[in-house]
């Protein structure tokens, strides 16, 4: 009995010292329905597809889906601390689409994103800012103000910018669901293909990267 308990204790000690997830990084994807995978199956959304793509590159990364459908930049800011409760190693910030669709003042959206980036900088977390572009039917003045938010904040905080979440997918019926707003599975594949090099560079900036 003693021999069994001693071995069990040793195994428990080793497990606590070297947990199974020790070699993995935790990448938090903070966003809205585009991140959440609206209208898609569990394995068809951005987080699952990106995690699989990273694994194919030899990266042990858990992509945490912190996307909430309908969320605005204000909503993202409000739940940021909760999302960071289990500290990530790096963060994707992909908010603003719903602000734009609702025609919210660009200055308000910028203040919220600024606060999010400031908080992440305080925690010394590597960030990839993923931008959004305004629909032209909102007018050139609004589009100009909104589109300028992301490069301005990327420069202010010295973080990399992926300019447009839906690059190569927006307005392409074959890559979107019937609503014309959310990518289908093929659309997500295209987003991940384009986004992957930027995410790999982000992870290379993360301390303790395991390959």
N, C-alpha and C positions, 0 to 999 in steps of 0.2 A: 504493500500500500504506500509506504513512504517513497519507494522508488518511483511509483506512478505519479505521486503528487509532486515530487521533485522535478520530474520531466515536464509535467503539466505547467508547473510554475516557470520553468525555463522557457517553454514555448510562449507563455503569456508575456513574459518579460521581453522576449525578442520581438513579438508582435507589436507591443507598445513602443519599443524603441525604433522599429522599422516597419511602420504601417504599410499596407498594400498600396496606398495611394501616394507614397512618398516620392515616387519618381514622376508623378503627374503634376502638371500645372493646372490651375483653375482660371479659366477665362470667362469673365462675366459679360454677357451681352445685354446691355441695358437699352430697351427700346419699346416700340409699340407693336401693332399687329404684324408689321413686316418682319419683325424679329420673332414674335410669338408663333408665327406660322398659321395665321388665320386661314381657315378653310382647308387645311392640309392635315394629313395623318401625322402621327407621332414621329415617324422617321423621315418625313418629307420636308420639315421646316428647316430654317436656317441653322439653328443650333446643331441639330442632328447631322445635317449634311456637312457643315463646316467641321465638326468633330471628326467625321469619317474621312474628310479630305486631309485633315491634319495627320490623322493616323496613317494614311497612305504615304505621307511624307516622313514617316518615322517619328512623329511628335506625339508624345503621350500627354494629351491635353483634354481636360473635361470642359466642354463649353456649356456654361450654365445659362439656361434660357430665362432671362429676366425681362422678357417682353410682355407687355400688357396691352391687349387690343383696346383701341380708343384713347390710349394715353397721350397726353400732351407733355411738353417740356416741364410744365408745372407739376404734373403728376409724377414724372420721373424724378424731379427734385424732391418731392414730398416723401417718396419711398426709397430714396437713395441709401440712407443709413440702414434701413432694414435689409436692403439688397446686399449691403456690405457686411452684414452680421457675421457671415462666414467669409473671412477675408479672401479676395481673389488675388491672383498674381498679376493680372492685367485686365483692362476693361475696354470693351467696345461701347461707344456712346452713339446711339442711332435714334435720335428723337427730333421731332419738329414737323413731321408729315401732317399730323392732325392739327397742329397750330396753323399750318398753311391752309389746309382744307377748310378750316373754320374761319379763316381770314383774321386770325388774332394779330394784334399789333406786333410787327417784327421786333420792336424794342423790348417787348415783354418776353418773347421767346429767347432773345439774346441774353437778357438778365438771368433767366432760369438756367440756360446752358452754361453761362459764365459761372454761376454758383456751383453747378455740378462739377465743372472742370476744376474750380478752385478747391473744392473739397477733396477731389481725387488727387490733386497735386499735393495737398497737405499730407495725404497718406502715402505719398511717393509711389503712386501706382502708375505704371506705363499705360497710356491711353491711345486708342485710335479713334479719332472723331470721324463719324460717317455722316456726310452731308445730305441735304435734301434740296431740291430745286422747286421753286414756285411754279404753279400752273400759269400759263400765259393769259388765261381768261380772268385772272385777278388784276390784270393791268401791269404795264411796264414799271410803274413807280413802285408798286408793292413788290413785284418780282425782284427788282433791283435791290431793294432794301433787304428782303428776305434772303436772297442768294448770297449777299455779302456777309451774313452772320458767320458762316462756317470758316471761310478763310481768315476772317479777322480774329476769331477766337483761337484758331489753330496757331496763328502767328503770336498772339498774346501769350499763350501758355506753352509754346514751343512743342506742340504735339503734332504728329502726322495727321494728314487729312485725306480721306477717301472722298472725293468731291460729291458723288451722287450715288446713293444707295441703289437706285434702280437703273444704273448705267447699263445700256444694252438690252434692257427689258421693258422699260416704260413705253407705252403706246404700241406694243407688239402683241396682237391678239393671241398668237400661238404660245406666248410665254406668260399669259395672264389668265386669271379666272374670269368668269363672266362679268364681274363688276368692273373689270378694266383697271382696277386699282391694285389688287393683290396678286403677286406672282403665283403661278401654278408650280407644280413640281419641276418642270423643265426650266421655268423662270428662276427658281431657287438654285438649280444647278448652275445656271449662267451667272447668277450673282456670286455664288461661291467661287466659281472659276476665276472671276475677275478680282474678287476681294482677297483670295488666298495669299498672293504675294505680299500684300500689305500686312496681313495678319502674321505671316511668317517673320517679317521684319520686326513687328511689334514683339513677338515672342523672343526674338534674338536679343532684345533690349531688357528682357526680364531676368532678374537674378535667379540663379539656380536652375536655369534651363537644362533639362535632361533630354538627351537624344537617344 
